[in-house]
Amino acid sequence: MKLTHLLTSAALALGLATTAVAQDKTKVGFIYVGPIGDGGWTYEHDKGRLAIEEHFGDQVETVYQESVPEGADAERAITQMALQGADLIFTTSFGFMEPTVAVAEKFPNVKFEHATGYKTLPNLSTYSARFYEGRAVQGHIAGKMTKSNIVGYIASFPIPEVIRGINAAYLHAKKVNPEIEFKIIWAYTWFDPAKEADAATALIEQGADVILQHTDSTAPQAAAEKAGNVITFGQASDMAEYKPLPRVSSIIDNWSPYYIARTQAVIDGTWESQQVWQGIDKGMVEIGEITDAVPADVKDEALALKQAMAEGEYHPFTGPINRQDGSAWLAEGEVADDGTLLGMDFYVEGISGQIPN
Amino acid sequence: MDMGSISPELLLASLMVAATPILLAALGELVVERAGVLNLGVEGMMITGAICGFAVAVNSGSPAIGFVAAAGGGAVLALLFALLTQVALANQVASGLALTLFGLGLSSLLGQGYVGIKPPPVAKLDIPLLGDIPFLGRVLFSHDLMVYLGLALVGLIWWVLKYSRAGLILRAVGENHDAAHALGYKVVRIRVMAILFGGACAGLGGAYISLIRVPQWTEGMTAGAGWIALALVVFASWKAGRVLLGAWLFGGVTVLQLNLQAAGFAIPVEYLSMSPYLITILVLVIMAGDKSRAPASLGRIFHASQ
């Protein structure tokens, strides 16, 4: 990882020595929160980066830095990338929001794209996927397949995206199984395989036979497989190596079309700041193969649900839905607006426990 | 809140598992530091051990051979550190940090073909009679061999350092390398052996994560465990028994807080999340109120001409 980084830097230094040749190349940079080999979140972003390279060939050069901590050091890493002459920089974790804003203000000529955040500037766009649509499908399968009626959920940080996922999964599990109970662990990390595995084990020991994860590594899959009789879902990436059990389906983030489109916009000079939030309909969220471990009727229902969301006939947050404290949130037939969803900081009715601040 | 859903039996059993990687790594580093060498490369040696052990176990089909390879991998990396600091007399802090960076890079290079592969399962020891004791049987006698190896190592290191001639020499080298040298002890040779031992232990700790605790290979999967092991040695005042206590506390509270969260315990998650660090440090600092201190030659460069 660092070695490759060193080599990249060395290559960059060489590149600088011969700038005249390389000047018309568009340079696209990526800041990752985990290692590209995490098998989940960062892995999929890096697939997007490779898709750019394949699509544009010699026209575009990409650079990346992996395992960048969320916080002050991120600002240094992004600044360095901007100084190295990147024309477009994707920062791919929620925690990079403030550092990205700070660097974007200093480099008005560089275009920035921040994943899953909500702050924009004339040279800073945000983009995210409606992962909660995939969570609805997972919740449906989980509710149908659990025997203990306990679903374990490994959450990462208490940010709207994660809370949205918990709510969407819970609502759809509850719909098909009124007895359902969610046990939620906040791991306070995106990537720590040992801790993720421990969290999965703790949930399984407390009776969960379905594990949903919002962390980036495949460790919970391995823990579930070790325990046996537990089903899981791939998160961010297909995690196909755990098919057909414990992994019975997955949410796949497909960033490639977006990354290619935005790179093209920079090349054409048509890039503009925007806020993009795409779901199953545009293909940014994909549902990985539902394996034969899932009964055929459940699989059909899950696919029908996916189809309804893809065609815009169904929204996972359709009323009546109450907040955790019992107060009304959405009336019968009312659909949640994007503003509330983007800032979601409450559980829906029926989930126990509190969201950490 | 539903405390009934937490089984103390399973909790204590998982404590032993969660504590083992940092225990092994910290014990190795303890010996290194007792010999007067500060090796900050524990994280790098752990992750190298994790991938070496994983790769060899997958290819040979035997976790036991994997663990041997992990110890070897960690020791080879440690040898690099030994060459830099004991032969080339490089700065130990800088060399150790470089070792961590190098280990992380090397492991992701070595591990490229191993993402998503499942390692051969490690058999748990089925101890007859003892394993059938209610409660204690599940907590103490139902683990894999490595857990017991870690415990045996605690006793062995404690005994060697305290009562054996070899331990006395090792401590002498760590306390005052000039005096030890004047007495005719081979300071550099002893330190190199201690460094190799430390590397082997760190490698075993890493392989425990990749072969048993998780079990899979993921880049950067030790995620800071090496640094915790390093801190543990200091807070445990360079004593093997306290390292064990610290590792159990850290592992125990980590597992406990996850279980409390899952059970919906009414303590804010932020506090639960920081509790392993706080409690471990607090307990060990209070215990360190006695006269224990760092080995006097810790981190100092030795050359026979000085």
Interface residues (C-beta under 8 A of the other chain):
Chain A: M1 K2 L3 T4 H5 L6 G34 P35 I36 G37 D38 G39 S67 G152 P158 K183 I184 I185 W186 Y188 T189 F191 D192 P193 A194 K195 A197 D198 A199 T201 A202 L203 E205 Q206 G207 A208 S217 T218 A219 Q221 A222 A223 E225 K226 A240 E241 S352 G353 Q354 P356 N357
Chain B: S5 I6 S7 L10 L11 S14 A18 P21 L101 F102 L104 G105 L106 S108 L109 G111 Q112 V115 G116 I117 K118 I209 R213 V214 P215 Q216 T218 E219 G220 M221 T222 A223 G224 A225 T254 V255 L258 N259 Q261 A262 A263 G264 P268 V269 E270 S273
